[in-house]
Amino acid sequence: MTRLHFQPIQGKTPDIIDAILQAEEVASVGEFWNVLNVVAEELVVNVVSYSHSDYLDVDIIRDEKSITLRFHDGGVPFNPLKKDPPDFSIPFEEREIGGLGIFMVKEYMDTVDYEYTGGENILTVMKLIETK
């Protein structure tokens, strides 16, 4: 397991995402790297933009069958899984901004779990991966 620690400050988002994607566990997932790129970007942007936390810790856990990213922040309690999915029946130009990223995270990952404990938001996402 790798634990990465960041200060979630505006302007540092690309550096945070790059550090996650360059971690050995993530860099070695082959065809699943692009999925993890989208997921990491969405979740990091959300923490940096909305959590008001002074830290973001990311645990990266990899075994032969899966990769798990666990995002910890001390910000405002927020369960993104309770957000209503986007209404695709509404024309694109008339839709409210937001909500599509969490929808994509839930679609791309095999499990997505949230808990608020010990003053922390903890969002855990897991993707099953093939080993060759």
DSSP file (Angstrom, degrees, kcal/mol; ACC not computed):
  #  RESIDUE AA STRUCTURE BP1 BP2  ACC     N-H-->O    O-->H-N    N-H-->O    O-->H-N    TCO  KAPPA ALPHA  PHI   PSI    X-CA   Y-CA   Z-CA
    1    1 A M              0   0    0      0, 0.0     2,-0.4     0, 0.0    60,-0.2   0.000 360.0 360.0 360.0 140.5    0.0    0.0    0.0
    2    2 A T  E     -A   60   0A   0     58,-2.1    58,-2.9     2,-0.0     2,-0.5  -0.956 360.0-160.2-115.0 136.8    1.1    3.5   -0.8
    3    3 A R  E     -A   59   0A   0     -2,-0.4     2,-0.4    56,-0.2    56,-0.2  -0.981   7.0-167.0-117.4 125.7   -0.2    6.6    1.1
    4    4 A L  E     -A   58   0A   0     54,-2.7    54,-2.5    -2,-0.5     2,-0.4  -0.893   4.6-156.2-109.9 140.6    0.2   10.0   -0.5
    5    5 A H  E     +A   57   0A   0     -2,-0.4     2,-0.3    52,-0.2    52,-0.2  -0.965  18.0 170.2-121.7 131.7   -0.4   13.2    1.4
    6    6 A F  E     -A   56   0A   0     50,-2.4    50,-2.1    -2,-0.4    -2,-0.0  -0.930  37.5-128.6-136.0 157.3   -1.3   16.5   -0.2
    7    7 A Q        -     0   0    0     -2,-0.3     2,-2.0    48,-0.2    48,-0.2  -0.959  33.2-136.4 -99.7 116.1   -2.5   20.0    0.6
    8    8 A P        +     0   0    0      0, 0.0     2,-0.4     0, 0.0    44,-0.1  -0.476  44.0 156.8 -79.4  80.6   -5.5   20.4   -1.6
    9    9 A I    >   -     0   0    0     -2,-2.0     3,-2.3     1,-0.1     4,-0.3  -0.836  50.0-100.5-109.3 142.4   -4.9   23.9   -2.9
   10   10 A Q  T 3  S+     0   0    0     -2,-0.4    -1,-0.1     1,-0.3    35,-0.0  -0.281 111.5  30.3 -53.2 140.5   -6.2   25.5   -6.1
   11   11 A G  T 3  S+     0   0    0     -3,-0.0    -1,-0.3     1,-0.0     4,-0.2   0.146 105.9  76.6  92.3 -19.6   -3.6   25.4   -8.8
   12   12 A K    <>  +     0   0    0     -3,-2.3     4,-2.3     1,-0.1     3,-0.3   0.430  62.0 100.9 -99.6  -1.4   -2.0   22.2   -7.4
   13   13 A T  H  > S+     0   0    0     -4,-0.3     4,-2.5     1,-0.2     5,-0.2   0.904  80.3  49.6 -53.7 -49.0   -4.7   19.9   -8.8
   14   14 A P  H  > S+     0   0    0      0, 0.0     4,-2.6     0, 0.0    -1,-0.2   0.890 110.8  51.0 -59.8 -37.0   -2.7   18.7  -11.8
   15   15 A D  H  > S+     0   0    0     -3,-0.3     4,-2.2    -4,-0.2    -2,-0.2   0.897 110.6  48.6 -65.9 -39.3    0.3   17.9   -9.6
   16   16 A I  H  X S+     0   0    0     -4,-2.3     4,-2.0     2,-0.2    -1,-0.2   0.940 112.9  47.3 -64.3 -47.5   -1.9   15.9   -7.2
   17   17 A I  H  X S+     0   0    0     -4,-2.5     4,-2.6     1,-0.2     5,-0.2   0.925 111.7  50.9 -61.2 -45.2   -3.4   13.9  -10.0
   18   18 A D  H  X S+     0   0    0     -4,-2.6     4,-1.9    -5,-0.2    -1,-0.2   0.904 107.9  52.7 -59.8 -42.1    0.0   13.3  -11.6
   19   19 A A  H  X S+     0   0    0     -4,-2.2     4,-0.6     1,-0.2    -1,-0.2   0.903 111.1  46.9 -62.1 -40.6    1.4   12.0   -8.3
   20   20 A I  H >< S+     0   0    0     -4,-2.0     3,-1.0     1,-0.2     6,-0.3   0.944 113.9  47.3 -64.3 -47.4   -1.5    9.5   -8.0
   21   21 A L  H 3< S+     0   0    0     -4,-2.6    -1,-0.2     1,-0.2    -2,-0.2   0.752 110.5  52.7 -69.1 -24.1   -1.2    8.3  -11.6
   22   22 A Q  H 3< S+     0   0    0     -4,-1.9    -1,-0.2    -5,-0.2    -2,-0.2   0.545  79.4 115.9 -89.7  -7.5    2.6    7.9  -11.3
   23   23 A A  S XX S-     0   0    0     -3,-1.0     4,-3.1    -4,-0.6     3,-0.7  -0.368  78.6-118.4 -59.0 141.3    2.4    5.7   -8.1
   24   24 A E  H 3> S+     0   0    0      1,-0.3     4,-1.2     2,-0.2    -1,-0.1   0.863 111.9  54.3 -52.4 -42.5    3.8    2.3   -9.0
   25   25 A E  H 34 S+     0   0    0      1,-0.2    -1,-0.3     2,-0.2    -4,-0.1   0.874 116.5  37.2 -62.8 -38.0    0.4    0.6   -8.2
   26   26 A V  H X4 S+     0   0    0     -3,-0.7     3,-1.8    -6,-0.3    -2,-0.2   0.902 111.2  58.0 -80.9 -43.7   -1.5    2.8  -10.6
   27   27 A A  H 3< S+     0   0    0     -4,-3.1     3,-0.4     1,-0.3    -2,-0.2   0.726 104.7  54.1 -60.6 -21.9    1.2    3.1  -13.3
   28   28 A S  T 3< S+     0   0    0     -4,-1.2    -1,-0.3    -5,-0.3    -2,-0.1   0.219  77.0  95.4-100.6  15.5    1.2   -0.7  -13.8
   29   29 A V    X   -     0   0    0     -3,-1.8     3,-1.6     1,-0.3    -1,-0.2   0.436  67.9-161.3 -89.0   3.2   -2.5   -1.3  -14.4
   30   30 A G  G >  S+     0   0    0     -3,-0.4     3,-2.2     1,-0.3     4,-0.3  -0.327  71.1  14.2  62.1-125.8   -2.2   -1.2  -18.2
   31   31 A E  G 3  S+     0   0    0      1,-0.3     3,-0.4     2,-0.1     4,-0.3   0.644 123.2  63.2 -61.9 -16.2   -5.4   -0.6  -20.0
   32   32 A F  G <> S+     0   0    0     -3,-1.6     4,-2.1     1,-0.2    -1,-0.3   0.512  76.7  90.2 -87.0  -4.3   -7.2    0.5  -16.8
   33   33 A W  H <> S+     0   0    0     -3,-2.2     4,-2.1     1,-0.2    -1,-0.2   0.896  83.3  53.8 -59.6 -42.2   -4.9    3.5  -16.4
   34   34 A N  H  > S+     0   0    0     -3,-0.4     4,-2.0    -4,-0.3    -1,-0.2   0.884 107.8  50.4 -62.5 -38.6   -7.2    5.8  -18.4
   35   35 A V  H  > S+     0   0    0     -4,-0.3     4,-2.4     1,-0.2    -1,-0.2   0.934 111.3  48.1 -62.7 -46.0  -10.2    4.9  -16.2
   36   36 A L  H  X S+     0   0    0     -4,-2.1     4,-2.9     1,-0.2     5,-0.3   0.830 107.3  57.5 -65.8 -31.0   -8.1    5.7  -13.1
   37   37 A N  H  X S+     0   0    0     -4,-2.1     4,-2.4     2,-0.2    -1,-0.2   0.951 109.7  43.4 -61.3 -50.4   -7.0    9.0  -14.7
   38   38 A V  H  X S+     0   0    0     -4,-2.0     4,-2.3     2,-0.2    -2,-0.2   0.921 116.9  47.2 -61.5 -45.6  -10.7   10.1  -15.1
   39   39 A V  H  X S+     0   0    0     -4,-2.4     4,-2.5     2,-0.2     5,-0.3   0.933 112.9  47.4 -64.6 -48.0  -11.6    8.9  -11.6
   40   40 A A  H  X S+     0   0    0     -4,-2.9     4,-2.7     1,-0.2     5,-0.3   0.918 112.1  51.0 -61.2 -43.0   -8.6   10.5   -9.9
   41   41 A E  H  X S+     0   0    0     -4,-2.4     4,-2.5    -5,-0.3     5,-0.2   0.943 111.8  46.4 -60.7 -48.1   -9.2   13.8  -11.7
   42   42 A E  H  X S+     0   0    0     -4,-2.3     4,-2.0     1,-0.2    -2,-0.2   0.934 116.4  43.5 -59.9 -48.2  -12.9   13.9  -10.7
   43   43 A L  H  X S+     0   0    0     -4,-2.5     4,-2.0     2,-0.2    -1,-0.2   0.888 115.1  47.7 -71.4 -38.4  -12.3   13.1   -7.1
   44   44 A V  H  X S+     0   0    0     -4,-2.7     4,-2.9    -5,-0.3     5,-0.3   0.937 111.2  51.3 -66.6 -45.4   -9.3   15.3   -6.6
   45   45 A V  H  X S+     0   0    0     -4,-2.5     4,-2.6    -5,-0.3     5,-0.2   0.906 109.6  51.4 -57.9 -41.7  -11.0   18.3   -8.3
   46   46 A N  H  X>S+     0   0    0     -4,-2.0     4,-2.4    -5,-0.2     5,-0.6   0.924 112.3  44.7 -62.6 -44.7  -14.0   17.8   -6.0
   47   47 A V  I  X>S+     0   0    0     -4,-2.0     4,-1.6     1,-0.2     5,-0.5   0.950 116.9  45.1 -65.0 -48.0  -11.9   17.8   -2.8
   48   48 A V  I  <5S+     0   0    0     -4,-2.9     4,-0.2     1,-0.2    -2,-0.2   0.899 120.9  39.4 -62.6 -40.7   -9.8   20.8   -3.9
   49   49 A S  I  <5S+     0   0    0     -4,-2.6    -1,-0.2    -5,-0.3    -2,-0.2   0.817 132.5  12.3 -81.1 -31.9  -12.8   22.8   -5.1
   50   50 A Y  I  <5S+     0   0    0     -4,-2.4    26,-0.2    -5,-0.2    -3,-0.2   0.638 103.7  74.8-126.1 -17.2  -15.4   22.0   -2.4
   51   51 A S  I  << -     0   0    0     -4,-1.6    25,-2.4    -5,-0.6    -3,-0.1   0.803  69.4-148.5 -78.8 -27.6  -14.2   20.3    0.7
   52   52 A H      < +     0   0    0     -5,-0.5     2,-0.2     1,-0.2    -4,-0.1   0.817  46.4 150.3  59.8  31.2  -12.4   23.2    2.5
   53   53 A S        -     0   0    0     -6,-0.4    -1,-0.2   -45,-0.1    22,-0.1  -0.613  51.0-144.7 -91.2 152.8  -10.0   20.6    3.9
   54   54 A D  S    S+     0   0    0     -2,-0.2     2,-0.3    -3,-0.1    -1,-0.1   0.369  83.1  32.7 -96.9   4.8   -6.4   21.3    4.7
   55   55 A Y        -     0   0    0    -48,-0.2    19,-0.6   -47,-0.1     2,-0.3  -0.993  54.5-163.9-152.6 157.8   -5.3   17.9    3.6
   56   56 A L  E     -AB   6  73A   0    -50,-2.1   -50,-2.4    -2,-0.3     2,-0.4  -0.943  13.0-170.9-139.9 119.0   -6.0   15.1    1.2
   57   57 A D  E     -AB   5  72A   0     15,-2.5    15,-3.1    -2,-0.3     2,-0.5  -0.922   3.3-164.6-109.3 138.0   -4.6   11.6    1.8
   58   58 A V  E     -AB   4  71A   0    -54,-2.5   -54,-2.7    -2,-0.4     2,-0.4  -0.976   3.2-160.5-126.1 118.7   -4.8    8.9   -0.9
   59   59 A D  E     -AB   3  70A   0     11,-2.7    11,-2.6    -2,-0.5     2,-0.5  -0.828   6.4-161.8 -93.9 134.4   -4.2    5.3   -0.1
   60   60 A I  E     -AB   2  69A   0    -58,-2.9   -58,-2.1    -2,-0.4     2,-0.5  -0.974  10.3-179.4-120.8 118.3   -3.5    3.1   -3.1
   61   61 A I  E     + B   0  68A   0      7,-2.8     7,-3.1    -2,-0.5     2,-0.4  -0.972   2.5 179.2-123.4 124.9   -3.9   -0.6   -2.6
   62   62 A R  E     + B   0  67A   0     -2,-0.5     2,-0.2     5,-0.2     5,-0.2  -0.982   8.4 163.8-130.0 135.6   -3.2   -3.1   -5.3
   63   63 A D        -     0   0    0      3,-2.5     3,-0.2    -2,-0.4    -2,-0.0  -0.734  58.0 -82.7-130.6-172.0   -3.4   -6.9   -5.5
   64   64 A E  S    S+     0   0    0     -2,-0.2     3,-0.1     1,-0.2    -2,-0.0   0.719 126.2  34.5 -69.5 -17.7   -3.4   -9.2   -8.5
   65   65 A K  S    S+     0   0    0      1,-0.2    64,-2.9    65,-0.1     2,-0.3   0.621 121.0  15.0-110.5 -15.8   -7.2   -8.8   -9.0
   66   66 A S  E     - C   0 128A   0     62,-0.3    -3,-2.5    -3,-0.2     2,-0.4  -0.966  50.5-140.5-154.0 164.9   -8.0   -5.2   -8.1
   67   67 A I  E     -BC  62 127A   0     60,-2.1    60,-2.6    -2,-0.3     2,-0.4  -0.999  20.8-164.9-131.4 135.5   -6.8   -1.7   -7.4
   68   68 A T  E     -BC  61 126A   0     -7,-3.1    -7,-2.8    -2,-0.4     2,-0.5  -0.967   7.4-165.9-123.8 134.0   -8.3    0.5   -4.7
   69   69 A L  E     -BC  60 125A   0     56,-2.7    56,-2.7    -2,-0.4     2,-0.5  -0.984   7.2-167.8-115.7 127.4   -8.0    4.2   -4.2
   70   70 A R  E     -BC  59 124A   0    -11,-2.6   -11,-2.7    -2,-0.5     2,-0.5  -0.961   4.8-159.8-120.2 115.6   -9.1    5.6   -0.8
   71   71 A F  E     -BC  58 123A   0     52,-3.1    52,-2.4    -2,-0.5     2,-0.4  -0.839   8.5-173.3 -99.4 123.6   -9.5    9.3   -0.5
   72   72 A H  E     +BC  57 122A   0    -15,-3.1   -15,-2.5    -2,-0.5     2,-0.3  -0.959  10.9 162.3-115.9 131.2   -9.4   10.9    3.0
   73   73 A D  E     -BC  56 121A   0     48,-1.9    48,-2.8    -2,-0.4   -17,-0.2  -0.993  37.4-140.9-145.1 154.6  -10.1   14.5    3.6
   74   74 A G        +     0   0    0    -19,-0.6    46,-0.1    -2,-0.3   -18,-0.1   0.015  65.6 115.4 -99.4  27.0  -11.0   16.5    6.7
   75   75 A G  S    S-     0   0    0      1,-0.2   -23,-0.2   -20,-0.2   -24,-0.1   0.047  76.9 -42.5 -85.9-166.3  -13.4   18.8    4.9
   76   76 A V  S    S-     0   0    0    -25,-2.4    -1,-0.2   -26,-0.2     2,-0.1  -0.345  72.7-100.4 -57.4 130.4  -17.1   19.5    5.1
   77   77 A P        +     0   0    0      0, 0.0     2,-0.3     0, 0.0    -1,-0.1  -0.362  57.1 161.8 -57.2 127.1  -19.0   16.1    5.4
   78   78 A F        -     0   0    0     -2,-0.1     3,-0.1    -3,-0.1    -3,-0.1  -0.903  30.1-159.4-154.2 120.8  -20.3   15.3    1.9
   79   79 A N    >   -     0   0    0     -2,-0.3     3,-1.6     1,-0.1     4,-0.2  -0.857   5.7-171.2-100.0 101.4  -21.5   12.0    0.5
   80   80 A P  G >  S+     0   0    0      0, 0.0     3,-1.2     0, 0.0    -1,-0.1   0.712  80.2  70.6 -66.4 -18.2  -21.3   12.2   -3.3
   81   81 A L  G 3  S+     0   0    0      1,-0.3    -2,-0.0    -3,-0.1    31,-0.0   0.676  90.5  60.3 -73.6 -15.2  -23.2    8.9   -3.6
   82   82 A K  G <  S+     0   0    0     -3,-1.6    -1,-0.3     2,-0.1     2,-0.2   0.521  79.9 109.4 -87.4  -5.7  -26.4   10.6   -2.4
   83   83 A K  S <  S-     0   0    0     -3,-1.2    16,-0.0    -4,-0.2     0, 0.0  -0.520  79.6-110.1 -71.7 134.4  -26.3   13.0   -5.3
   84   84 A D        -     0   0    0     -2,-0.2    19,-0.1     1,-0.1    -1,-0.1  -0.342  36.1-107.9 -62.0 142.8  -29.1   12.3   -7.9
   85   85 A P        -     0   0    0      0, 0.0    15,-0.1     0, 0.0    -1,-0.1  -0.324  46.2 -85.8 -67.5 157.8  -27.8   11.0  -11.2
   86   86 A P        -     0   0    0      0, 0.0     2,-1.0     0, 0.0    13,-0.1  -0.311  37.2-121.7 -63.3 147.9  -27.9   13.3  -14.1
   87   87 A D    >   -     0   0    0      1,-0.1     3,-1.3    -3,-0.1    -3,-0.0  -0.808  26.3-173.9 -92.8 101.9  -31.2   13.4  -16.0
   88   88 A F  T 3  S+     0   0    0     -2,-1.0    -1,-0.1     1,-0.3     4,-0.1   0.541  75.8  73.3 -77.2  -5.7  -30.2   12.5  -19.6
   89   89 A S  T 3  S+     0   0    0      2,-0.1    -1,-0.3    -3,-0.0     3,-0.0   0.684  81.6  84.4 -79.0 -16.5  -33.7   13.2  -20.9
   90   90 A I  S <  S-     0   0    0     -3,-1.3     5,-0.1     1,-0.1     0, 0.0  -0.698  96.8-102.6 -84.3 134.0  -33.0   16.9  -20.5
   91   91 A P    >>  -     0   0    0      0, 0.0     3,-1.9     0, 0.0     4,-0.7  -0.249  32.0-114.7 -55.8 144.6  -31.2   18.5  -23.5
   92   92 A F  G >4 S+     0   0    0      1,-0.3     3,-1.1     2,-0.2    -2,-0.1   0.854 114.0  54.6 -50.2 -44.5  -27.5   19.0  -22.8
   93   93 A E  G 34 S+     0   0    0      1,-0.2    -1,-0.3     0, 0.0    -3,-0.0   0.701 109.5  48.6 -68.1 -17.4  -27.8   22.8  -23.0
   94   94 A E  G <4 S+     0   0    0     -3,-1.9    -1,-0.2     2,-0.1    -2,-0.2   0.496  88.1 107.2-100.0  -5.3  -30.6   22.9  -20.4
   95   95 A R  S << S-     0   0    0     -3,-1.1     2,-0.1    -4,-0.7     3,-0.0  -0.386  75.2-108.6 -74.6 150.7  -28.9   20.7  -17.8
   96   96 A E        -     0   0    0      1,-0.1     2,-0.2    -2,-0.1    -1,-0.1  -0.453  40.6-103.0 -70.1 151.0  -27.5   22.0  -14.5
   97   97 A I  S    S+     0   0    0     -2,-0.1    -1,-0.1     2,-0.1     2,-0.1  -0.558  83.3  29.8 -75.0 139.9  -23.7   22.0  -14.3
   98   98 A G  S    S+     0   0    0     -2,-0.2    -2,-0.1    -3,-0.0     0, 0.0  -0.121  70.4  82.6 101.7 163.5  -22.2   19.2  -12.2
   99   99 A G  S  > S+     0   0    0    -13,-0.1     4,-1.4    -2,-0.1     5,-0.1   0.087  70.2  93.6  94.1 -22.7  -23.1   15.7  -11.3
  100  100 A L  H  > S+     0   0    0      2,-0.2     4,-2.3     1,-0.2     5,-0.2   0.864  80.2  57.2 -72.1 -35.0  -21.7   14.0  -14.4
  101  101 A G  H  > S+     0   0    0      2,-0.2     4,-2.4     1,-0.2    -1,-0.2   0.930 107.9  44.7 -63.2 -47.8  -18.3   13.3  -12.8
  102  102 A I  H  > S+     0   0    0      1,-0.2     4,-2.5     2,-0.2    -1,-0.2   0.889 111.5  55.3 -64.1 -38.0  -19.6   11.3   -9.8
  103  103 A F  H  X S+     0   0    0     -4,-1.4     4,-1.9     1,-0.2    -1,-0.2   0.928 109.1  47.3 -57.9 -45.2  -21.9    9.5  -12.2
  104  104 A M  H  X S+     0   0    0     -4,-2.3     4,-3.0     2,-0.2     5,-0.3   0.905 109.2  53.5 -64.9 -41.3  -18.8    8.5  -14.3
  105  105 A V  H  X S+     0   0    0     -4,-2.4     4,-2.2     1,-0.2    -1,-0.2   0.942 110.8  46.7 -57.2 -47.2  -16.9    7.4  -11.3
  106  106 A K  H  < S+     0   0    0     -4,-2.5    -1,-0.2     1,-0.2    -2,-0.2   0.848 115.2  47.0 -64.9 -33.9  -19.8    5.1  -10.3
  107  107 A E  H  < S+     0   0    0     -4,-1.9    -2,-0.2    -5,-0.2    -1,-0.2   0.897 115.9  43.0 -73.3 -41.1  -20.0    3.8  -13.8
  108  108 A Y  H  < S+     0   0    0     -4,-3.0     2,-0.2    -5,-0.1    -2,-0.2   0.821 105.7  67.3 -77.2 -32.7  -16.3    3.1  -14.3
  109  109 A M  S  < S-     0   0    0     -4,-2.2    18,-0.2    -5,-0.3     3,-0.1  -0.562  72.4-138.6 -94.6 155.3  -15.5    1.6  -10.9
  110  110 A D  S    S+     0   0    0     16,-2.1     2,-0.3     1,-0.3    17,-0.2   0.828  90.0  15.4 -81.6 -32.9  -16.7   -1.8   -9.6
  111  111 A T  E     -D  126   0A   0     15,-1.8    15,-2.5     2,-0.0     2,-0.4  -0.998  60.4-176.4-139.4 145.0  -17.3   -0.5   -6.1
  112  112 A V  E     +D  125   0A   0     -2,-0.3     2,-0.3    13,-0.2    13,-0.2  -0.968  13.7 175.8-138.6 119.9  -17.7    3.0   -4.7
  113  113 A D  E     -D  124   0A   0     11,-2.9    11,-2.9    -2,-0.4     2,-0.4  -0.949  10.0-165.6-129.3 147.1  -18.2    3.5   -1.0
  114  114 A Y  E     +D  123   0A   0     -2,-0.3     2,-0.3     9,-0.2     9,-0.2  -0.981  11.5 165.5-130.4 142.9  -18.4    6.5    1.3
  115  115 A E  E     -D  122   0A   0      7,-1.9     7,-2.7    -2,-0.4     2,-0.6  -0.983  25.5-146.9-148.6 152.2  -18.2    7.0    5.0
  116  116 A Y  E     +D  121   0A   0     -2,-0.3     2,-0.3     5,-0.2     5,-0.2  -0.968  39.3 148.4-117.7 113.3  -17.7    9.9    7.4
  117  117 A T  E >   +D  120   0A   0      3,-2.0     3,-1.5    -2,-0.6    -2,-0.1  -0.999  57.2   8.0-148.4 142.9  -15.8    8.8   10.4
  118  118 A G  T 3  S-     0   0    0     -2,-0.3     3,-0.1     1,-0.3    -1,-0.1   0.806 130.3 -56.2  58.7  31.3  -13.4   10.4   12.8
  119  119 A G  T 3  S+     0   0    0      1,-0.2     2,-0.4    -3,-0.0    -1,-0.3   0.655 115.1 115.1  76.4  15.6  -14.0   13.8   11.2
  120  120 A E  E <   - D   0 117A   0     -3,-1.5    -3,-2.0   -46,-0.1     2,-0.5  -0.945  63.2-138.6-124.0 139.9  -13.0   12.5    7.8
  121  121 A N  E     -CD  73 116A   0    -48,-2.8   -48,-1.9    -2,-0.4     2,-0.5  -0.817  27.7-169.8 -80.5 130.3  -14.7   12.0    4.5
  122  122 A I  E     -CD  72 115A   0     -7,-2.7    -7,-1.9    -2,-0.5     2,-0.5  -0.951   8.3-178.6-129.1 112.8  -13.5    8.6    3.2
  123  123 A L  E     -CD  71 114A   0    -52,-2.4   -52,-3.1    -2,-0.5     2,-0.5  -0.952   6.9-168.6-112.8 122.0  -14.4    7.7   -0.4
  124  124 A T  E     -CD  70 113A   0    -11,-2.9   -11,-2.9    -2,-0.5     2,-0.4  -0.942   5.2-177.4-116.0 126.7  -13.1    4.3   -1.5
  125  125 A V  E     -CD  69 112A   0    -56,-2.7   -56,-2.7    -2,-0.5     2,-0.4  -0.971   3.8-169.8-124.0 139.6  -13.2    3.2   -5.2
  126  126 A M  E     -CD  68 111A   0    -15,-2.5   -16,-2.1    -2,-0.4   -15,-1.8  -0.992   6.1-167.3-134.0 137.0  -12.2   -0.2   -6.4
  127  127 A K  E     -C   67   0A   0    -60,-2.6   -60,-2.1    -2,-0.4     2,-0.3  -0.987  20.6-133.1-123.0 127.2  -11.6   -1.5  -10.0
  128  128 A L  E     -C   66   0A   0     -2,-0.4     2,-0.3   -62,-0.2   -62,-0.3  -0.606  30.4-167.3 -72.9 136.0  -11.2   -5.1  -10.8
  129  129 A I        -     0   0    0    -64,-2.9     2,-0.3    -2,-0.3  -100,-0.0  -0.920  18.4-120.9-126.9 152.9   -8.3   -5.6  -13.1
  130  130 A E        -     0   0    0     -2,-0.3     2,-0.4  -101,-0.2   -65,-0.1  -0.694  20.9-146.8 -89.3 143.5   -7.1   -8.5  -15.2
  131  131 A T              0   0    0     -2,-0.3  -102,-0.0     1,-0.1   -67,-0.0  -0.878 360.0 360.0-106.7 146.1   -3.7  -10.0  -14.7
  132  132 A K              0   0    0     -2,-0.4    -1,-0.1     0, 0.0    -2,-0.0   0.399 360.0 360.0-118.3 360.0   -1.7  -11.4  -17.5
